[in-house]
């Protein structure tokens, strides 16, 4: 059975297809469940800076792949490209295609998760600020000094965040004065 390729790097004419090849279509960006178990046998977690110096795909690579694979049957041996070389090359091409089909949706999911986390963190930070303000108002109104003591960490945390914000705005204003520009207004 010959399967039509959805990747420019796995020409269908070669007939070599893994059991994963039929799922190479792009994944919708709003997909929230991603089964990447098919990648488990080749996924790596490189140490920091290990990608420095690695070669990456450049413009025209699809044409190069087509040329190599088209000429392999007739000219491969003469060119010194062995069958095992081509098999390893095709395997890498297929793996890249599999990853490329999933990466945009997974990156979008990570982006959405980071943005949602930022939003939810902002909500809870603002809630803590409101709680601290409420505690101080209630303690002042009722004269209950023990209330302030019971929520000391909450009040200190709120104050530390506020002081950090003032420090950042002051630093930005001073830097803007040196540059001769206006500091951006932040709340």
Secondary structure as GFF3:
##gff-version 3
##sequence-region A 1 187
A	DSSP	three_ten_helix	12	14	.	.	.	ID=ss1
A	DSSP	three_ten_helix	21	23	.	.	.	ID=ss2
A	DSSP	three_ten_helix	37	39	.	.	.	ID=ss3
A	DSSP	alpha_helix	61	79	.	.	.	ID=ss4
A	DSSP	alpha_helix	83	142	.	.	.	ID=ss5
A	DSSP	alpha_helix	145	150	.	.	.	ID=ss6
A	DSSP	alpha_helix	152	179	.	.	.	ID=ss7
###
